[in-house]
Amino acid sequence: MNDIFISYAHLDDQALDEDQKGWISKFHRVLEVKLSQLLGESPTIWRDRKLSGSDVYDDKIVNEFKNAQVMISILSPRYVKSEWCNRELHEFYKAAE
């Protein structure tokens, strides 16, 4: 079971320099470390690191956020325009009902 599901548009995690990580990757790491410090144990945080907008919407993603307690949506112009991201929001909402 996941404690947190991070929903974001992959374009928003592109690094500005080849030697760096994208800011969403950094956010994921900082969130994980800070919550571990506060809770005394590591939270389970999941985000899709592999699929791109052209890939088939996978049942794995649906299963991952159906089991999540919290969904963090990283809103951006690309996120709002993404059919995939909107589907994640809708599916998470349905699962929470």
C-alpha angles and dihedrals in degrees: 000000000000123000093200135020116198113209117194144142110261091224088066092060096057112126118239090218129033091237094055138072122238117264094250090055088051091047090052091052095045091047091050094049095044094048090048089054093048097042100036091233136065117266120221107244120179132190130161107255099171115041121084129200091267094057124094114271100255129218086224090071092049091050092048095055095037085064095045123105094204134024119206112198115199100212119210136142089267092049092052092049094047116104088199095054092046089052091053090053092048094046093047090050091050091049091051094054 
